[in-house]
Amino acid sequence: MARNAYTKTWGDVTRQVAQHVRKTVTKIDHEAKIAQGVNEGLRLALSETLAQLKPGDRFIIPGVGTFHVAKRGPKRNYNPSTGQIEMLPERTKIVFKATSPIIENVVKSTFKDVEAA
């Protein structure tokens, strides 16, 4: 059978597919490394910022939510091995409150299957 410029063999097709897959995987790997670096940078910046918050301070990320420091009062703790009740001291805790659009999206995605039933 004579081959012209437009005829492709199975080997030609598989080579082209393999080449396309290699390029795509390389691009995805590169984008994943960039995303990982951005994610790590954001995590570090956020943890540093939150570490500097004092009780009553707020840190707002527009469109995402608000972080604030809250005091938690002393807590009673029962130790089952000794039978004693201890008082744990008060402590501070970082609290996050998401914005309404974020909450709505989470609720929609969580209950999407329930609504369909």
N, CA, C and O atoms as CSV, one atom per row, in Angstrom:
chain,resi,resn,atom,element,x,y,z
A,1,MET,N,N,0.842,-1.172,0.000
A,1,MET,CA,C,0.000,0.000,0.000
A,1,MET,C,C,0.889,1.238,0.000
A,1,MET,O,O,1.818,1.346,0.801
A,2,ALA,N,N,0.609,2.130,-0.865
A,2,ALA,CA,C,1.411,3.343,-0.984
A,2,ALA,C,C,0.964,4.367,0.055
A,2,ALA,O,O,-0.234,4.562,0.260
A,3,ARG,N,N,1.933,5.028,0.716
A,3,ARG,CA,C,1.613,6.037,1.724
A,3,ARG,C,C,1.762,7.417,1.115
A,3,ARG,O,O,2.758,7.710,0.454
A,4,ASN,N,N,0.774,8.255,1.339
A,4,ASN,CA,C,0.930,9.644,0.923
A,4,ASN,C,C,1.144,10.500,2.174
A,4,ASN,O,O,1.246,9.967,3.279
A,5,ALA,N,N,1.210,11.803,2.006
A,5,ALA,CA,C,1.516,12.702,3.124
A,5,ALA,C,C,0.417,12.718,4.176
A,5,ALA,O,O,0.670,13.095,5.320
A,6,TYR,N,N,-0.803,12.315,3.811
A,6,TYR,CA,C,-1.926,12.379,4.733
A,6,TYR,C,C,-2.220,11.051,5.413
A,6,TYR,O,O,-3.095,10.990,6.277
A,7,THR,N,N,-1.533,10.013,5.058
A,7,THR,CA,C,-1.762,8.709,5.655
A,7,THR,C,C,-0.917,8.574,6.909
A,7,THR,O,O,0.277,8.875,6.910
A,8,LYS,N,N,-1.564,8.113,7.985
A,8,LYS,CA,C,-0.845,7.909,9.241
A,8,LYS,C,C,-0.987,6.451,9.628
A,8,LYS,O,O,-2.047,5.844,9.478
A,9,THR,N,N,0.096,5.914,10.124
A,9,THR,CA,C,0.059,4.540,10.616
A,9,THR,C,C,-0.319,4.572,12.094
A,9,THR,O,O,-0.344,5.624,12.732
A,10,TRP,N,N,-0.606,3.399,12.604
A,10,TRP,CA,C,-0.930,3.289,14.020
A,10,TRP,C,C,0.235,3.776,14.875
A,10,TRP,O,O,0.011,4.405,15.909
A,11,GLY,N,N,1.445,3.507,14.480
A,11,GLY,CA,C,2.628,3.962,15.204
A,11,GLY,C,C,2.725,5.481,15.229
A,11,GLY,O,O,3.098,6.070,16.244
A,12,ASP,N,N,2.379,6.128,14.079
A,12,ASP,CA,C,2.401,7.594,14.038
A,12,ASP,C,C,1.396,8.179,15.036
A,12,ASP,O,O,1.697,9.137,15.748
A,13,VAL,N,N,0.223,7.599,15.072
A,13,VAL,CA,C,-0.824,8.094,15.968
A,13,VAL,C,C,-0.414,7.907,17.421
A,13,VAL,O,O,-0.575,8.821,18.230
A,14,THR,N,N,0.114,6.738,17.763
A,14,THR,CA,C,0.504,6.496,19.155
A,14,THR,C,C,1.656,7.402,19.574
A,14,THR,O,O,1.702,7.843,20.723
A,15,ARG,N,N,2.582,7.687,18.670
A,15,ARG,CA,C,3.677,8.609,18.990
A,15,ARG,C,C,3.144,10.008,19.256
A,15,ARG,O,O,3.587,10.676,20.190
A,16,GLN,N,N,2.191,10.457,18.435
A,16,GLN,CA,C,1.617,11.782,18.635
A,16,GLN,C,C,0.843,11.850,19.954
A,16,GLN,O,O,0.939,12.841,20.678
A,17,VAL,N,N,0.090,10.820,20.262
A,17,VAL,CA,C,-0.659,10.795,21.520
A,17,VAL,C,C,0.307,10.799,22.704
A,17,VAL,O,O,0.099,11.533,23.670
A,18,ALA,N,N,1.356,9.989,22.633
A,18,ALA,CA,C,2.339,9.933,23.719
A,18,ALA,C,C,3.016,11.288,23.910
A,18,ALA,O,O,3.240,11.724,25.040
A,19,GLN,N,N,3.341,11.949,22.799
A,19,GLN,CA,C,3.982,13.259,22.871
A,19,GLN,C,C,3.031,14.278,23.512
A,19,GLN,O,O,3.448,15.086,24.341
A,20,HIS,N,N,1.764,14.235,23.125
A,20,HIS,CA,C,0.775,15.146,23.699
A,20,HIS,C,C,0.595,14.881,25.199
A,20,HIS,O,O,0.496,15.819,25.990
A,21,VAL,N,N,0.554,13.620,25.579
A,21,VAL,CA,C,0.402,13.265,26.993
A,21,VAL,C,C,1.609,13.746,27.791
A,21,VAL,O,O,1.448,14.273,28.892
A,22,ARG,N,N,2.824,13.571,27.247
A,22,ARG,CA,C,4.026,14.040,27.938
A,22,ARG,C,C,3.981,15.552,28.156
A,22,ARG,O,O,4.300,16.032,29.244
A,23,LYS,N,N,3.586,16.302,27.128
A,23,LYS,CA,C,3.504,17.761,27.252
A,23,LYS,C,C,2.462,18.153,28.297
A,23,LYS,O,O,2.692,19.047,29.112
A,24,THR,N,N,1.317,17.477,28.263
A,24,THR,CA,C,0.247,17.796,29.207
A,24,THR,C,C,0.662,17.482,30.636
A,24,THR,O,O,0.426,18.285,31.539
A,25,VAL,N,N,1.276,16.327,30.851
A,25,VAL,CA,C,1.720,15.940,32.197
A,25,VAL,C,C,2.789,16.906,32.698
A,25,VAL,O,O,2.778,17.285,33.869
A,26,THR,N,N,3.705,17.306,31.830
A,26,THR,CA,C,4.742,18.259,32.215
A,26,THR,C,C,4.116,19.590,32.614
A,26,THR,O,O,4.526,20.199,33.603
A,27,LYS,N,N,3.122,20.044,31.848
A,27,LYS,CA,C,2.453,21.307,32.148
A,27,LYS,C,C,1.695,21.214,33.477
A,27,LYS,O,O,1.762,22.128,34.299
A,28,ILE,N,N,0.977,20.109,33.682
A,28,ILE,CA,C,0.227,19.921,34.927
A,28,ILE,C,C,1.177,19.857,36.113
A,28,ILE,O,O,0.893,20.435,37.162
A,29,ASP,N,N,2.305,19.160,35.964
A,29,ASP,CA,C,3.286,19.054,37.041
A,29,ASP,C,C,3.846,20.430,37.382
A,29,ASP,O,O,4.006,20.764,38.556
A,30,HIS,N,N,4.145,21.233,36.356
A,30,HIS,CA,C,4.669,22.580,36.563
A,30,HIS,C,C,3.636,23.443,37.293
A,30,HIS,O,O,3.976,24.157,38.236
A,31,GLU,N,N,2.365,23.375,36.851
A,31,GLU,CA,C,1.313,24.154,37.497
A,31,GLU,C,C,1.088,23.693,38.936
A,31,GLU,O,O,0.814,24.513,39.812
A,32,ALA,N,N,1.199,22.396,39.185
A,32,ALA,CA,C,1.024,21.873,40.540
A,32,ALA,C,C,2.130,22.378,41.462
A,32,ALA,O,O,1.874,22.709,42.619
A,33,LYS,N,N,3.372,22.438,40.943
A,33,LYS,CA,C,4.480,22.946,41.757
A,33,LYS,C,C,4.287,24.420,42.079
A,33,LYS,O,O,4.586,24.859,43.189
A,34,ILE,N,N,3.782,25.192,41.104
A,34,ILE,CA,C,3.506,26.608,41.354
A,34,ILE,C,C,2.413,26.740,42.405
A,34,ILE,O,O,2.537,27.529,43.342
A,35,ALA,N,N,1.338,25.963,42.248
A,35,ALA,CA,C,0.230,26.016,43.210
A,35,ALA,C,C,0.700,25.608,44.598
A,35,ALA,O,O,0.277,26.195,45.594
A,36,GLN,N,N,1.565,24.614,44.672
A,36,GLN,CA,C,2.082,24.167,45.971
A,36,GLN,C,C,2.891,25.283,46.622
A,36,GLN,O,O,2.783,25.501,47.829
A,37,GLY,N,N,3.701,25.992,45.839
A,37,GLY,CA,C,4.490,27.098,46.373
A,37,GLY,C,C,3.609,28.238,46.857
A,37,GLY,O,O,3.862,28.821,47.911
A,38,VAL,N,N,2.573,28.555,46.085
A,38,VAL,CA,C,1.637,29.611,46.483
A,38,VAL,C,C,0.902,29.199,47.751
A,38,VAL,O,O,0.736,30.001,48.669
A,39,ASN,N,N,0.466,27.949,47.797
A,39,ASN,CA,C,-0.242,27.441,48.967
A,39,ASN,C,C,0.639,27.523,50.211
A,39,ASN,O,O,0.178,27.947,51.271
A,40,GLU,N,N,1.888,27.126,50.089
A,40,GLU,CA,C,2.814,27.159,51.221
A,40,GLU,C,C,3.065,28.602,51.665
A,40,GLU,O,O,3.134,28.880,52.863
A,41,GLY,N,N,3.202,29.514,50.709
A,41,GLY,CA,C,3.409,30.925,51.046
A,41,GLY,C,C,2.215,31.521,51.763
A,41,GLY,O,O,2.374,32.249,52.742
A,42,LEU,N,N,1.013,31.215,51.278
A,42,LEU,CA,C,-0.197,31.714,51.933
A,42,LEU,C,C,-0.343,31.134,53.331
A,42,LEU,O,O,-0.700,31.846,54.270
A,43,ARG,N,N,-0.067,29.840,53.471
A,43,ARG,CA,C,-0.171,29.205,54.782
A,43,ARG,C,C,0.789,29.850,55.770
A,43,ARG,O,O,0.418,30.120,56.913
A,44,LEU,N,N,2.021,30.098,55.337
A,44,LEU,CA,C,3.021,30.714,56.199
A,44,LEU,C,C,2.625,32.136,56.579
A,44,LEU,O,O,2.722,32.521,57.745
A,45,ALA,N,N,2.180,32.918,55.595
A,45,ALA,CA,C,1.774,34.300,55.871
A,45,ALA,C,C,0.585,34.339,56.816
A,45,ALA,O,O,0.548,35.159,57.733
A,46,LEU,N,N,-0.389,33.460,56.600
A,46,LEU,CA,C,-1.570,33.432,57.466
A,46,LEU,C,C,-1.205,32.990,58.880
A,46,LEU,O,O,-1.696,33.571,59.848
A,47,SER,N,N,-0.361,31.982,59.016
A,47,SER,CA,C,0.007,31.521,60.357
A,47,SER,C,C,0.796,32.587,61.109
A,47,SER,O,O,0.614,32.748,62.316
A,48,GLU,N,N,1.675,33.322,60.411
A,48,GLU,CA,C,2.426,34.399,61.056
A,48,GLU,C,C,1.497,35.515,61.507
A,48,GLU,O,O,1.654,36.056,62.602
A,49,THR,N,N,0.530,35.860,60.665
A,49,THR,CA,C,-0.417,36.922,61.003
A,49,THR,C,C,-1.286,36.519,62.185
A,49,THR,O,O,-1.492,37.307,63.108
A,50,LEU,N,N,-1.794,35.293,62.155
A,50,LEU,CA,C,-2.664,34.834,63.231
A,50,LEU,C,C,-1.912,34.693,64.553
A,50,LEU,O,O,-2.499,34.862,65.622
A,51,ALA,N,N,-0.626,34.385,64.484
A,51,ALA,CA,C,0.171,34.241,65.707
A,51,ALA,C,C,0.330,35.582,66.429
A,51,ALA,O,O,0.559,35.606,67.638
A,52,GLN,N,N,0.210,36.704,65.694
A,52,GLN,CA,C,0.384,38.021,66.287
A,52,GLN,C,C,-0.913,38.619,66.816
A,52,GLN,O,O,-0.895,39.690,67.423
A,53,LEU,N,N,-2.051,37.935,66.592
A,53,LEU,CA,C,-3.322,38.459,67.074
A,53,LEU,C,C,-3.407,38.374,68.598
A,53,LEU,O,O,-2.922,37.427,69.217
A,54,LYS,N,N,-4.039,39.394,69.180
A,54,LYS,CA,C,-4.275,39.422,70.616
A,54,LYS,C,C,-5.773,39.345,70.843
A,54,LYS,O,O,-6.545,39.612,69.922
A,55,PRO,N,N,-6.206,38.986,72.054
A,55,PRO,CA,C,-7.650,38.922,72.310
A,55,PRO,C,C,-8.351,40.220,71.915
A,55,PRO,O,O,-7.920,41.311,72.288
A,56,GLY,N,N,-9.430,40.086,71.159
A,56,GLY,CA,C,-10.179,41.245,70.683
A,56,GLY,C,C,-9.789,41.678,69.281
A,56,GLY,O,O,-10.542,42.408,68.637
A,57,ASP,N,N,-8.622,41.244,68.784
A,57,ASP,CA,C,-8.197,41.603,67.424
A,57,ASP,C,C,-8.974,40.797,66.395
A,57,ASP,O,O,-9.435,39.688,66.664
A,58,ARG,N,N,-9.108,41.386,65.202
A,58,ARG,CA,C,-9.767,40.706,64.085
A,58,ARG,C,C,-8.871,40.770,62.860
A,58,ARG,O,O,-8.151,41.746,62.654
A,59,PHE,N,N,-8.922,39.721,62.050
A,59,PHE,CA,C,-8.201,39.677,60.782
A,59,PHE,C,C,-9.213,39.263,59.724
A,59,PHE,O,O,-9.723,38.143,59.748
A,60,ILE,N,N,-9.502,40.175,58.789
A,60,ILE,CA,C,-10.549,39.950,57.791
A,60,ILE,C,C,-9.915,39.666,56.438
A,60,ILE,O,O,-9.031,40.393,55.984
A,61,ILE,N,N,-10.380,38.598,55.801
A,61,ILE,CA,C,-10.017,38.295,54.413
A,61,ILE,C,C,-11.292,38.500,53.606
A,61,ILE,O,O,-12.200,37.672,53.676
A,62,PRO,N,N,-11.381,39.590,52.837
A,62,PRO,CA,C,-12.617,39.894,52.110
A,62,PRO,C,C,-13.035,38.742,51.199
A,62,PRO,O,O,-12.221,38.182,50.465
A,63,GLY,N,N,-14.310,38.407,51.263
A,63,GLY,CA,C,-14.851,37.339,50.428
A,63,GLY,C,C,-14.628,35.946,50.991
A,63,GLY,O,O,-15.162,34.974,50.457
A,64,VAL,N,N,-13.846,35.832,52.064
A,64,VAL,CA,C,-13.562,34.520,52.649
A,64,VAL,C,C,-14.121,34.434,54.059
A,64,VAL,O,O,-14.935,33.558,54.350
A,65,GLY,N,N,-13.691,35.335,54.939
A,65,GLY,CA,C,-14.187,35.296,56.304
A,65,GLY,C,C,-13.342,36.115,57.256
A,65,GLY,O,O,-12.464,36.872,56.840
A,66,THR,N,N,-13.621,35.953,58.542
A,66,THR,CA,C,-12.960,36.717,59.590
A,66,THR,C,C,-12.372,35.777,60.632
A,66,THR,O,O,-13.019,34.824,61.067
A,67,PHE,N,N,-11.135,36.062,61.024
A,67,PHE,CA,C,-10.495,35.366,62.134
A,67,PHE,C,C,-10.508,36.316,63.327
A,67,PHE,O,O,-10.264,37.512,63.164
A,68,HIS,N,N,-10.783,35.810,64.504
A,68,HIS,CA,C,-10.642,36.619,65.708
A,68,HIS,C,C,-10.227,35.725,66.873
A,68,HIS,O,O,-10.402,34.507,66.855
A,69,VAL,N,N,-9.675,36.379,67.874
A,69,VAL,CA,C,-9.203,35.654,69.054
A,69,VAL,C,C,-10.282,35.752,70.128
A,69,VAL,O,O,-10.768,36.840,70.436
A,70,ALA,N,N,-10.644,34.620,70.687
A,70,ALA,CA,C,-11.660,34.585,71.734
A,70,ALA,C,C,-11.068,33.934,72.977
A,70,ALA,O,O,-10.228,33.038,72.888
A,71,LYS,N,N,-11.519,34.399,74.133
A,71,LYS,CA,C,-11.107,33.777,75.396
A,71,LYS,C,C,-12.107,32.686,75.730
A,71,LYS,O,O,-13.318,32.883,75.632
A,72,ARG,N,N,-11.597,31.556,76.119
A,72,ARG,CA,C,-12.430,30.462,76.600
A,72,ARG,C,C,-12.247,30.386,78.109
A,72,ARG,O,O,-11.122,30.390,78.610
A,73,GLY,N,N,-13.332,30.320,78.809
A,73,GLY,CA,C,-13.286,30.307,80.264
A,73,GLY,C,C,-12.687,29.018,80.805
A,73,GLY,O,O,-12.417,28.083,80.050
A,74,PRO,N,N,-12.479,28.971,82.132
A,74,PRO,CA,C,-11.952,27.742,82.733
A,74,PRO,C,C,-12.929,26.586,82.530
A,74,PRO,O,O,-14.135,26.798,82.399
A,75,LYS,N,N,-12.411,25.393,82.506
A,75,LYS,CA,C,-13.209,24.218,82.178
A,75,LYS,C,C,-13.004,23.141,83.241
A,75,LYS,O,O,-11.892,22.930,83.725
A,76,ARG,N,N,-14.090,22.468,83.592
A,76,ARG,CA,C,-13.989,21.344,84.526
A,76,ARG,C,C,-13.584,20.102,83.762
A,76,ARG,O,O,-14.111,19.824,82.685
A,77,ASN,N,N,-12.650,19.361,84.321
A,77,ASN,CA,C,-12.163,18.146,83.687
A,77,ASN,C,C,-12.226,17.009,84.698
A,77,ASN,O,O,-11.734,17.135,85.819
A,78,TYR,N,N,-12.831,15.908,84.298
A,78,TYR,CA,C,-12.931,14.733,85.163
A,78,TYR,C,C,-11.855,13.743,84.765
A,78,TYR,O,O,-11.773,13.352,83.600
A,79,ASN,N,N,-11.031,13.333,85.712
A,79,ASN,CA,C,-9.984,12.351,85.475
A,79,ASN,C,C,-10.522,10.993,85.934
A,79,ASN,O,O,-10.626,10.759,87.138
A,80,PRO,N,N,-10.870,10.085,84.999
A,80,PRO,CA,C,-11.485,8.821,85.390
A,80,PRO,C,C,-10.558,7.896,86.175
A,80,PRO,O,O,-11.033,7.077,86.962
A,81,SER,N,N,-9.255,8.012,85.976
A,81,SER,CA,C,-8.356,7.101,86.691
A,81,SER,C,C,-8.251,7.455,88.174
A,81,SER,O,O,-8.100,6.562,89.008
A,82,THR,N,N,-8.331,8.750,88.516
A,82,THR,CA,C,-8.246,9.154,89.922
A,82,THR,C,C,-9.605,9.501,90.514
A,82,THR,O,O,-9.769,9.526,91.734
A,83,GLY,N,N,-10.571,9.766,89.656
A,83,GLY,CA,C,-11.894,10.161,90.119
A,83,GLY,C,C,-11.968,11.610,90.556
A,83,GLY,O,O,-12.974,12.036,91.123
A,84,GLN,N,N,-10.913,12.378,90.298
A,84,GLN,CA,C,-10.890,13.776,90.722
A,84,GLN,C,C,-11.394,14.696,89.602
A,84,GLN,O,O,-11.277,14.403,88.412
A,85,ILE,N,N,-11.955,15.811,90.043
A,85,ILE,CA,C,-12.362,16.853,89.103
A,85,ILE,C,C,-11.337,17.975,89.212
A,85,ILE,O,O,-11.072,18.500,90.293
A,86,GLU,N,N,-10.768,18.327,88.061
A,86,GLU,CA,C,-9.761,19.387,88.015
A,86,GLU,C,C,-10.326,20.568,87.246
A,86,GLU,O,O,-11.212,20.413,86.405
A,87,MET,N,N,-9.804,21.741,87.543
A,87,MET,CA,C,-10.177,22.923,86.775
A,87,MET,C,C,-9.031,23.252,85.827
A,87,MET,O,O,-7.898,23.477,86.253
A,88,LEU,N,N,-9.347,23.276,84.525
A,88,LEU,CA,C,-8.366,23.674,83.531
A,88,LEU,C,C,-8.411,25.189,83.391
A,88,LEU,O,O,-9.496,25.770,83.433
A,89,PRO,N,N,-7.266,25.845,83.224
A,89,PRO,CA,C,-7.255,27.307,83.169
A,89,PRO,C,C,-7.916,27.832,81.897
A,89,PRO,O,O,-8.097,27.099,80.925
A,90,GLU,N,N,-8.273,29.121,81.925
A,90,GLU,CA,C,-8.822,29.729,80.717
A,90,GLU,C,C,-7.736,29.830,79.658
A,90,GLU,O,O,-6.545,29.859,79.969
A,91,ARG,N,N,-8.164,29.883,78.409
A,91,ARG,CA,C,-7.194,29.938,77.309
A,91,ARG,C,C,-7.765,30.774,76.179
A,91,ARG,O,O,-8.951,31.103,76.160
A,92,THR,N,N,-6.900,31.107,75.245
A,92,THR,CA,C,-7.347,31.846,74.065
A,92,THR,C,C,-7.369,30.900,72.879
A,92,THR,O,O,-6.611,29.932,72.812
A,93,LYS,N,N,-8.259,31.205,71.944
A,93,LYS,CA,C,-8.436,30.344,70.783
A,93,LYS,C,C,-8.734,31.208,69.577
A,93,LYS,O,O,-9.419,32.224,69.696
A,94,ILE,N,N,-8.226,30.818,68.408
A,94,ILE,CA,C,-8.530,31.528,67.172
A,94,ILE,C,C,-9.808,30.944,66.588
A,94,ILE,O,O,-9.940,29.730,66.430
A,95,VAL,N,N,-10.749,31.834,66.270
A,95,VAL,CA,C,-12.054,31.431,65.749
A,95,VAL,C,C,-12.198,31.974,64.332
A,95,VAL,O,O,-11.806,33.109,64.061
A,96,PHE,N,N,-12.759,31.170,63.426
A,96,PHE,CA,C,-12.979,31.592,62.039
A,96,PHE,C,C,-14.463,31.608,61.748
A,96,PHE,O,O,-15.176,30.656,62.066
A,97,LYS,N,N,-14.935,32.696,61.142
A,97,LYS,CA,C,-16.329,32.800,60.700
A,97,LYS,C,C,-16.317,33.075,59.211
A,97,LYS,O,O,-15.815,34.108,58.766
A,98,ALA,N,N,-16.875,32.145,58.434
A,98,ALA,CA,C,-16.900,32.269,56.975
A,98,ALA,C,C,-17.965,33.272,56.543
A,98,ALA,O,O,-18.926,33.526,57.269
A,99,THR,N,N,-17.780,33.840,55.347
A,99,THR,CA,C,-18.775,34.758,54.800
A,99,THR,C,C,-19.989,33.974,54.314
A,99,THR,O,O,-19.918,32.762,54.106
A,100,SER,N,N,-21.095,34.676,54.136
A,100,SER,CA,C,-22.340,34.027,53.710
A,100,SER,C,C,-22.213,33.288,52.378
A,100,SER,O,O,-22.697,32.161,52.274
A,101,PRO,N,N,-21.573,33.880,51.337
A,101,PRO,CA,C,-21.458,33.126,50.075
A,101,PRO,C,C,-20.694,31.815,50.226
A,101,PRO,O,O,-21.040,30.818,49.593
A,102,ILE,N,N,-19.660,31.811,51.058
A,102,ILE,CA,C,-18.892,30.573,51.279
A,102,ILE,C,C,-19.783,29.545,51.962
A,102,ILE,O,O,-19.803,28.379,51.566
A,103,ILE,N,N,-20.518,29.970,52.983
A,103,ILE,CA,C,-21.394,29.053,53.704
A,103,ILE,C,C,-22.453,28.490,52.768
A,103,ILE,O,O,-22.729,27.291,52.792
A,104,GLU,N,N,-23.050,29.353,51.939
A,104,GLU,CA,C,-24.085,28.900,51.004
A,104,GLU,C,C,-23.519,27.878,50.016
A,104,GLU,O,O,-24.170,26.875,49.723
A,105,ASN,N,N,-22.310,28.127,49.500
A,105,ASN,CA,C,-21.700,27.177,48.557
A,105,ASN,C,C,-21.418,25.837,49.217
A,105,ASN,O,O,-21.616,24.789,48.601
A,106,VAL,N,N,-20.958,25.859,50.464
A,106,VAL,CA,C,-20.681,24.608,51.176
A,106,VAL,C,C,-21.977,23.847,51.415
A,106,VAL,O,O,-22.035,22.632,51.226
A,107,VAL,N,N,-23.021,24.570,51.834
A,107,VAL,CA,C,-24.310,23.922,52.090
A,107,VAL,C,C,-24.868,23.339,50.800
A,107,VAL,O,O,-25.367,22.213,50.793
A,108,LYS,N,N,-24.788,24.102,49.700
A,108,LYS,CA,C,-25.289,23.603,48.413
A,108,LYS,C,C,-24.541,22.357,47.974
A,108,LYS,O,O,-25.156,21.380,47.549
A,109,SER,N,N,-23.207,22.385,48.075
A,109,SER,CA,C,-22.431,21.227,47.626
A,109,SER,C,C,-22.618,20.035,48.557
A,109,SER,O,O,-22.563,18.889,48.110
A,110,THR,N,N,-22.837,20.289,49.844
A,110,THR,CA,C,-23.019,19.206,50.802
A,110,THR,C,C,-24.358,18.516,50.622
A,110,THR,O,O,-24.453,17.290,50.692
A,111,PHE,N,N,-25.402,19.320,50.388
A,111,PHE,CA,C,-26.749,18.763,50.319
A,111,PHE,C,C,-27.264,18.632,48.890
A,111,PHE,O,O,-28.467,18.467,48.684
A,112,LYS,N,N,-26.378,18.701,47.904
A,112,LYS,CA,C,-26.791,18.577,46.509
A,112,LYS,C,C,-27.438,17.218,46.259
A,112,LYS,O,O,-28.463,17.138,45.582
A,113,ASP,N,N,-26.858,16.162,46.790
A,113,ASP,CA,C,-27.408,14.825,46.595
A,113,ASP,C,C,-28.736,14.653,47.332
A,113,ASP,O,O,-29.614,13.927,46.865
A,114,VAL,N,N,-28.885,15.314,48.476
A,114,VAL,CA,C,-30.109,15.193,49.255
A,114,VAL,C,C,-31.272,15.840,48.517
A,114,VAL,O,O,-32.382,15.308,48.496
A,115,GLU,N,N,-30.998,17.033,47.891
A,115,GLU,CA,C,-32.051,17.736,47.163
A,115,GLU,C,C,-32.505,16.947,45.945
A,115,GLU,O,O,-33.678,16.991,45.576
A,116,ALA,N,N,-31.571,16.219,45.312
A,116,ALA,CA,C,-31.909,15.465,44.112
A,116,ALA,C,C,-32.800,14.265,44.436
A,116,ALA,O,O,-33.570,13.822,43.584
A,117,ALA,N,N,-32.704,13.741,45.645
A,117,ALA,CA,C,-33.473,12.544,46.017
A,117,ALA,C,C,-34.924,12.847,46.282
A,117,ALA,O,O,-35.695,11.943,46.605
